[in-house]
Amino acid sequence: MIVMAHNEHNKPKRSGSFLLIIAGSILLMLAPTQYPTSKELGILALISGLIIGSIGFYIKFVKGRKSRKNNA
C-alpha cells in the first residue's frame, strides 16, 4: 500500500467538471450534423454546448484557482 506524504494527494479527484467540459465539446461538434434541417435546434444545441462547457471550465479551473489562492 502506498501512502502519500500530503493529505492533498489522498483526496479523490472531482471529475464532474471534466465531464461537463467533454459533454459541452461533444455537443459543439455533433450539433451541426445532428440537426441539419432544423436551424433552431442546431443553434440551441450549439449554445447549450457552449454553456455546458463553460460551466465545466469554470468549476475545473477558475473556482479551483480561487480556493487555492485563499488557502495560501
Biopython code that builds the backbone (N, CA, C, O; Angstrom):
import numpy as np
from Bio.PDB.StructureBuilder import StructureBuilder

atoms = [
    (1, "MET", "N", (0.848, -1.186, 0.000)),
    (1, "MET", "CA", (0.000, 0.000, 0.000)),
    (1, "MET", "C", (0.886, 1.240, 0.000)),
    (1, "MET", "O", (1.826, 1.340, 0.788)),
    (2, "ILE", "N", (0.585, 2.168, -0.876)),
    (2, "ILE", "CA", (1.353, 3.401, -0.981)),
    (2, "ILE", "C", (0.617, 4.492, -0.220)),
    (2, "ILE", "O", (-0.574, 4.724, -0.431)),
    (3, "VAL", "N", (1.346, 5.157, 0.668)),
    (3, "VAL", "CA", (0.774, 6.247, 1.440)),
    (3, "VAL", "C", (1.465, 7.530, 1.002)),
    (3, "VAL", "O", (2.693, 7.621, 1.027)),
    (4, "MET", "N", (0.688, 8.503, 0.606)),
    (4, "MET", "CA", (1.255, 9.767, 0.151)),
    (4, "MET", "C", (1.653, 10.627, 1.346)),
    (4, "MET", "O", (1.103, 10.490, 2.439)),
    (5, "ALA", "N", (2.604, 11.500, 1.120)),
    (5, "ALA", "CA", (3.121, 12.334, 2.200)),
    (5, "ALA", "C", (2.148, 13.439, 2.589)),
    (5, "ALA", "O", (2.089, 13.832, 3.754)),
    (6, "HIS", "N", (1.397, 13.935, 1.640)),
    (6, "HIS", "CA", (0.484, 15.034, 1.920)),
    (6, "HIS", "C", (-0.954, 14.561, 1.793)),
    (6, "HIS", "O", (-1.264, 13.641, 1.036)),
    (7, "ASN", "N", (-1.812, 15.206, 2.545)),
    (7, "ASN", "CA", (-3.231, 14.869, 2.520)),
    (7, "ASN", "C", (-3.866, 15.243, 1.182)),
    (7, "ASN", "O", (-4.877, 14.654, 0.799)),
    (8, "GLU", "N", (-3.294, 16.207, 0.468)),
    (8, "GLU", "CA", (-3.842, 16.631, -0.822)),
    (8, "GLU", "C", (-3.867, 15.486, -1.827)),
    (8, "GLU", "O", (-4.778, 15.408, -2.652)),
    (9, "HIS", "N", (-2.886, 14.605, -1.768)),
    (9, "HIS", "CA", (-2.801, 13.516, -2.733)),
    (9, "HIS", "C", (-3.816, 12.415, -2.458)),
    (9, "HIS", "O", (-4.123, 11.618, -3.344)),
    (10, "ASN", "N", (-4.334, 12.367, -1.250)),
    (10, "ASN", "CA", (-5.265, 11.311, -0.882)),
    (10, "ASN", "C", (-6.715, 11.669, -1.188)),
    (10, "ASN", "O", (-7.597, 10.818, -1.067)),
    (11, "LYS", "N", (-6.973, 12.898, -1.579)),
    (11, "LYS", "CA", (-8.341, 13.307, -1.885)),
    (11, "LYS", "C", (-8.773, 12.704, -3.213)),
    (11, "LYS", "O", (-7.973, 12.632, -4.146)),
    (12, "PRO", "N", (-10.020, 12.270, -3.312)),
    (12, "PRO", "CA", (-10.493, 11.762, -4.607)),
    (12, "PRO", "C", (-10.595, 12.909, -5.609)),
    (12, "PRO", "O", (-10.935, 14.037, -5.253)),
    (13, "LYS", "N", (-10.300, 12.601, -6.845)),
    (13, "LYS", "CA", (-10.354, 13.614, -7.899)),
    (13, "LYS", "C", (-11.805, 13.866, -8.281)),
    (13, "LYS", "O", (-12.585, 12.929, -8.450)),
    (14, "ARG", "N", (-12.158, 15.141, -8.416)),
    (14, "ARG", "CA", (-13.510, 15.502, -8.843)),
    (14, "ARG", "C", (-13.533, 15.529, -10.359)),
    (14, "ARG", "O", (-12.905, 16.385, -10.982)),
    (15, "SER", "N", (-14.248, 14.606, -10.942)),
    (15, "SER", "CA", (-14.252, 14.523, -12.401)),
    (15, "SER", "C", (-15.558, 15.034, -13.009)),
    (15, "SER", "O", (-15.734, 14.955, -14.225)),
    (16, "GLY", "N", (-16.456, 15.543, -12.212)),
    (16, "GLY", "CA", (-17.713, 16.050, -12.741)),
    (16, "GLY", "C", (-17.526, 17.250, -13.645)),
    (16, "GLY", "O", (-18.219, 17.395, -14.652)),
    (17, "SER", "N", (-16.586, 18.112, -13.285)),
    (17, "SER", "CA", (-16.324, 19.287, -14.113)),
    (17, "SER", "C", (-15.691, 18.893, -15.440)),
    (17, "SER", "O", (-15.998, 19.481, -16.477)),
    (18, "PHE", "N", (-14.809, 17.901, -15.411)),
    (18, "PHE", "CA", (-14.186, 17.434, -16.648)),
    (18, "PHE", "C", (-15.228, 16.784, -17.546)),
    (18, "PHE", "O", (-15.154, 16.904, -18.769)),
    (19, "LEU", "N", (-16.192, 16.102, -16.955)),
    (19, "LEU", "CA", (-17.277, 15.500, -17.723)),
    (19, "LEU", "C", (-18.134, 16.575, -18.394)),
    (19, "LEU", "O", (-18.586, 16.393, -19.524)),
    (20, "LEU", "N", (-18.356, 17.687, -17.706)),
    (20, "LEU", "CA", (-19.111, 18.789, -18.310)),
    (20, "LEU", "C", (-18.363, 19.392, -19.497)),
    (20, "LEU", "O", (-18.974, 19.736, -20.509)),
    (21, "ILE", "N", (-17.045, 19.520, -19.373)),
    (21, "ILE", "CA", (-16.245, 20.053, -20.480)),
    (21, "ILE", "C", (-16.338, 19.124, -21.685)),
    (21, "ILE", "O", (-16.507, 19.582, -22.815)),
    (22, "ILE", "N", (-16.228, 17.828, -21.448)),
    (22, "ILE", "CA", (-16.301, 16.856, -22.539)),
    (22, "ILE", "C", (-17.691, 16.858, -23.175)),
    (22, "ILE", "O", (-17.814, 16.828, -24.400)),
    (23, "ALA", "N", (-18.737, 16.893, -22.345)),
    (23, "ALA", "CA", (-20.105, 16.892, -22.876)),
    (23, "ALA", "C", (-20.368, 18.146, -23.710)),
    (23, "ALA", "O", (-21.003, 18.075, -24.762)),
    (24, "GLY", "N", (-19.882, 19.286, -23.240)),
    (24, "GLY", "CA", (-20.057, 20.519, -23.998)),
    (24, "GLY", "C", (-19.335, 20.496, -25.329)),
    (24, "GLY", "O", (-19.863, 20.965, -26.337)),
    (25, "SER", "N", (-18.122, 19.949, -25.336)),
    (25, "SER", "CA", (-17.372, 19.907, -26.599)),
    (25, "SER", "C", (-17.980, 18.905, -27.580)),
    (25, "SER", "O", (-17.987, 19.144, -28.787)),
    (26, "ILE", "N", (-18.483, 17.797, -27.071)),
    (26, "ILE", "CA", (-19.149, 16.827, -27.951)),
    (26, "ILE", "C", (-20.414, 17.436, -28.544)),
    (26, "ILE", "O", (-20.712, 17.242, -29.723)),
    (27, "LEU", "N", (-21.150, 18.166, -27.727)),
    (27, "LEU", "CA", (-22.355, 18.822, -28.230)),
    (27, "LEU", "C", (-22.006, 19.859, -29.295)),
    (27, "LEU", "O", (-22.723, 20.000, -30.286)),
    (28, "LEU", "N", (-20.911, 20.582, -29.092)),
    (28, "LEU", "CA", (-20.485, 21.564, -30.095)),
    (28, "LEU", "C", (-20.107, 20.902, -31.411)),
    (28, "LEU", "O", (-20.392, 21.438, -32.482)),
    (29, "MET", "N", (-19.469, 19.742, -31.338)),
    (29, "MET", "CA", (-19.039, 19.071, -32.564)),
    (29, "MET", "C", (-20.193, 18.371, -33.275)),
    (29, "MET", "O", (-20.252, 18.369, -34.504)),
    (30, "LEU", "N", (-21.099, 17.785, -32.523)),
    (30, "LEU", "CA", (-22.151, 16.977, -33.130)),
    (30, "LEU", "C", (-23.421, 17.753, -33.466)),
    (30, "LEU", "O", (-24.232, 17.277, -34.260)),
    (31, "ALA", "N", (-23.610, 18.916, -32.892)),
    (31, "ALA", "CA", (-24.852, 19.661, -33.103)),
    (31, "ALA", "C", (-25.110, 19.996, -34.567)),
    (31, "ALA", "O", (-26.236, 19.803, -35.025)),
    (32, "PRO", "N", (-24.142, 20.482, -35.320)),
    (32, "PRO", "CA", (-24.445, 20.804, -36.727)),
    (32, "PRO", "C", (-24.784, 19.574, -37.572)),
    (32, "PRO", "O", (-25.553, 19.680, -38.528)),
    (33, "THR", "N", (-24.227, 18.424, -37.237)),
    (33, "THR", "CA", (-24.511, 17.231, -38.037)),
    (33, "THR", "C", (-25.807, 16.548, -37.613)),
    (33, "THR", "O", (-26.426, 15.858, -38.423)),
    (34, "GLN", "N", (-26.224, 16.722, -36.376)),
    (34, "GLN", "CA", (-27.446, 16.076, -35.904)),
    (34, "GLN", "C", (-28.700, 16.806, -36.367)),
    (34, "GLN", "O", (-29.719, 16.173, -36.645)),
    (35, "TYR", "N", (-28.635, 18.112, -36.452)),
    (35, "TYR", "CA", (-29.817, 18.900, -36.803)),
    (35, "TYR", "C", (-29.565, 19.744, -38.055)),
    (35, "TYR", "O", (-29.591, 20.972, -37.971)),
    (36, "PRO", "N", (-29.323, 19.125, -39.209)),
    (36, "PRO", "CA", (-29.056, 19.936, -40.408)),
    (36, "PRO", "C", (-30.311, 20.600, -40.978)),
    (36, "PRO", "O", (-30.211, 21.642, -41.626)),
    (37, "THR", "N", (-31.482, 20.018, -40.749)),
    (37, "THR", "CA", (-32.698, 20.599, -41.326)),
    (37, "THR", "C", (-33.328, 21.645, -40.420)),
    (37, "THR", "O", (-33.919, 22.609, -40.906)),
    (38, "SER", "N", (-33.208, 21.467, -39.120)),
    (38, "SER", "CA", (-33.815, 22.406, -38.179)),
    (38, "SER", "C", (-32.736, 23.342, -37.633)),
    (38, "SER", "O", (-31.940, 22.955, -36.777)),
    (39, "LYS", "N", (-32.718, 24.555, -38.130)),
    (39, "LYS", "CA", (-31.697, 25.513, -37.704)),
    (39, "LYS", "C", (-31.879, 25.924, -36.248)),
    (39, "LYS", "O", (-30.898, 26.205, -35.559)),
    (40, "GLU", "N", (-33.125, 25.964, -35.770)),
    (40, "GLU", "CA", (-33.375, 26.371, -34.390)),
    (40, "GLU", "C", (-32.768, 25.372, -33.408)),
    (40, "GLU", "O", (-32.128, 25.760, -32.432)),
    (41, "LEU", "N", (-32.977, 24.077, -33.678)),
    (41, "LEU", "CA", (-32.406, 23.064, -32.790)),
    (41, "LEU", "C", (-30.883, 23.039, -32.868)),
    (41, "LEU", "O", (-30.217, 22.809, -31.859)),
    (42, "GLY", "N", (-30.335, 23.271, -34.037)),
    (42, "GLY", "CA", (-28.887, 23.315, -34.191)),
    (42, "GLY", "C", (-28.265, 24.457, -33.411)),
    (42, "GLY", "O", (-27.247, 24.283, -32.741)),
    (43, "ILE", "N", (-28.883, 25.627, -33.500)),
    (43, "ILE", "CA", (-28.380, 26.788, -32.764)),
    (43, "ILE", "C", (-28.544, 26.581, -31.268)),
    (43, "ILE", "O", (-27.659, 26.939, -30.490)),
    (44, "LEU", "N", (-29.674, 26.003, -30.858)),
    (44, "LEU", "CA", (-29.889, 25.717, -29.441)),
    (44, "LEU", "C", (-28.855, 24.726, -28.915)),
    (44, "LEU", "O", (-28.357, 24.888, -27.800)),
    (45, "ALA", "N", (-28.530, 23.710, -29.697)),
    (45, "ALA", "CA", (-27.525, 22.736, -29.282)),
    (45, "ALA", "C", (-26.141, 23.365, -29.212)),
    (45, "ALA", "O", (-25.372, 23.053, -28.303)),
    (46, "LEU", "N", (-25.810, 24.244, -30.154)),
    (46, "LEU", "CA", (-24.518, 24.934, -30.109)),
    (46, "LEU", "C", (-24.394, 25.817, -28.873)),
    (46, "LEU", "O", (-23.368, 25.810, -28.193)),
    (47, "ILE", "N", (-25.442, 26.572, -28.592)),
    (47, "ILE", "CA", (-25.414, 27.465, -27.434)),
    (47, "ILE", "C", (-25.362, 26.667, -26.137)),
    (47, "ILE", "O", (-24.626, 27.025, -25.218)),
    (48, "SER", "N", (-26.135, 25.590, -26.056)),
    (48, "SER", "CA", (-26.098, 24.782, -24.832)),
    (48, "SER", "C", (-24.748, 24.088, -24.673)),
    (48, "SER", "O", (-24.294, 23.893, -23.546)),
    (49, "GLY", "N", (-24.098, 23.712, -25.765)),
    (49, "GLY", "CA", (-22.755, 23.146, -25.683)),
    (49, "GLY", "C", (-21.760, 24.149, -25.141)),
    (49, "GLY", "O", (-20.905, 23.808, -24.324)),
    (50, "LEU", "N", (-21.871, 25.396, -25.598)),
    (50, "LEU", "CA", (-21.004, 26.449, -25.071)),
    (50, "LEU", "C", (-21.244, 26.680, -23.584)),
    (50, "LEU", "O", (-20.297, 26.834, -22.814)),
    (51, "ILE", "N", (-22.508, 26.702, -23.186)),
    (51, "ILE", "CA", (-22.838, 26.950, -21.783)),
    (51, "ILE", "C", (-22.354, 25.805, -20.902)),
    (51, "ILE", "O", (-21.742, 26.042, -19.861)),
    (52, "ILE", "N", (-22.620, 24.574, -21.306)),
    (52, "ILE", "CA", (-22.205, 23.411, -20.515)),
    (52, "ILE", "C", (-20.680, 23.351, -20.405)),
    (52, "ILE", "O", (-20.147, 23.104, -19.324)),
    (53, "GLY", "N", (-19.988, 23.572, -21.503)),
    (53, "GLY", "CA", (-18.528, 23.549, -21.479)),
    (53, "GLY", "C", (-17.939, 24.659, -20.629)),
    (53, "GLY", "O", (-16.956, 24.447, -19.919)),
    (54, "SER", "N", (-18.537, 25.849, -20.697)),
    (54, "SER", "CA", (-18.007, 26.957, -19.902)),
    (54, "SER", "C", (-18.272, 26.767, -18.415)),
    (54, "SER", "O", (-17.461, 27.189, -17.591)),
    (55, "ILE", "N", (-19.383, 26.144, -18.055)),
    (55, "ILE", "CA", (-19.633, 25.834, -16.644)),
    (55, "ILE", "C", (-18.597, 24.834, -16.141)),
    (55, "ILE", "O", (-18.052, 24.995, -15.049)),
    (56, "GLY", "N", (-18.330, 23.811, -16.931)),
    (56, "GLY", "CA", (-17.308, 22.836, -16.552)),
    (56, "GLY", "C", (-15.932, 23.460, -16.444)),
    (56, "GLY", "O", (-15.179, 23.141, -15.524)),
    (57, "PHE", "N", (-15.588, 24.353, -17.378)),
    (57, "PHE", "CA", (-14.299, 25.039, -17.327)),
    (57, "PHE", "C", (-14.194, 25.904, -16.080)),
    (57, "PHE", "O", (-13.148, 25.934, -15.432)),
    (58, "TYR", "N", (-15.275, 26.610, -15.739)),
    (58, "TYR", "CA", (-15.264, 27.453, -14.545)),
    (58, "TYR", "C", (-15.052, 26.618, -13.291)),
    (58, "TYR", "O", (-14.237, 26.967, -12.437)),
    (59, "ILE", "N", (-15.784, 25.516, -13.182)),
    (59, "ILE", "CA", (-15.662, 24.667, -11.994)),
    (59, "ILE", "C", (-14.268, 24.057, -11.908)),
    (59, "ILE", "O", (-13.688, 23.988, -10.825)),
    (60, "LYS", "N", (-13.731, 23.618, -13.033)),
    (60, "LYS", "CA", (-12.442, 22.915, -13.038)),
    (60, "LYS", "C", (-11.268, 23.849, -12.779)),
    (60, "LYS", "O", (-10.390, 23.524, -11.981)),
    (61, "PHE", "N", (-11.236, 24.995, -13.433)),
    (61, "PHE", "CA", (-10.041, 25.824, -13.397)),
    (61, "PHE", "C", (-10.195, 27.102, -12.585)),
    (61, "PHE", "O", (-9.335, 27.397, -11.755)),
    (62, "VAL", "N", (-11.242, 27.859, -12.790)),
    (62, "VAL", "CA", (-11.363, 29.164, -12.139)),
    (62, "VAL", "C", (-11.715, 29.015, -10.669)),
    (62, "VAL", "O", (-11.084, 29.645, -9.820)),
    (63, "LYS", "N", (-12.693, 28.206, -10.355)),
    (63, "LYS", "CA", (-13.113, 28.031, -8.969)),
    (63, "LYS", "C", (-12.013, 27.371, -8.144)),
    (63, "LYS", "O", (-11.797, 27.743, -6.990)),
    (64, "GLY", "N", (-11.320, 26.403, -8.722)),
    (64, "GLY", "CA", (-10.223, 25.744, -8.018)),
    (64, "GLY", "C", (-9.068, 26.684, -7.754)),
    (64, "GLY", "O", (-8.427, 26.597, -6.706)),
    (65, "ARG", "N", (-8.791, 27.580, -8.681)),
    (65, "ARG", "CA", (-7.701, 28.538, -8.509)),
    (65, "ARG", "C", (-8.036, 29.541, -7.414)),
    (65, "ARG", "O", (-7.157, 29.935, -6.649)),
    (66, "LYS", "N", (-9.304, 29.961, -7.329)),
    (66, "LYS", "CA", (-9.711, 30.900, -6.287)),
    (66, "LYS", "C", (-9.548, 30.279, -4.910)),
    (66, "LYS", "O", (-9.069, 30.940, -3.988)),
    (67, "SER", "N", (-9.942, 29.011, -4.755)),
    (67, "SER", "CA", (-9.835, 28.372, -3.447)),
    (67, "SER", "C", (-8.377, 28.146, -3.064)),
    (67, "SER", "O", (-8.039, 28.213, -1.882)),
    (68, "ARG", "N", (-7.500, 27.877, -4.043)),
    (68, "ARG", "CA", (-6.080, 27.701, -3.738)),
    (68, "ARG", "C", (-5.439, 29.013, -3.318)),
    (68, "ARG", "O", (-4.567, 29.018, -2.449)),
    (69, "LYS", "N", (-5.852, 30.134, -3.919)),
    (69, "LYS", "CA", (-5.302, 31.432, -3.530)),
    (69, "LYS", "C", (-5.747, 31.812, -2.121)),
    (69, "LYS", "O", (-4.974, 32.403, -1.367)),
    (70, "ASN", "N", (-6.974, 31.483, -1.763)),
    (70, "ASN", "CA", (-7.478, 31.813, -0.436)),
    (70, "ASN", "C", (-6.802, 30.985, 0.646)),
    (70, "ASN", "O", (-6.626, 31.467, 1.765)),
    (71, "ASN", "N", (-6.422, 29.760, 0.343)),
    (71, "ASN", "CA", (-5.770, 28.898, 1.329)),
    (71, "ASN", "C", (-4.302, 29.249, 1.513)),
    (71, "ASN", "O", (-3.728, 28.932, 2.555)),
    (72, "ALA", "N", (-3.690, 29.883, 0.551)),
    (72, "ALA", "CA", (-2.247, 30.184, 0.628)),
    (72, "ALA", "C", (-1.946, 31.380, 1.480)),
    (72, "ALA", "O", (-0.783, 31.750, 1.637)),
]
sb = StructureBuilder()
sb.init_structure("model")
sb.init_model(0)
sb.init_chain("A")
sb.init_seg("    ")
for serial, (resi, resn, name, xyz) in enumerate(atoms, 1):
    if name == "N":
        sb.init_residue(resn, " ", resi, " ")
    sb.init_atom(name, np.array(xyz, "f"), 0.0, 1.0, " ", f" {name:<3s}", serial, name[0])
structure = sb.get_structure()
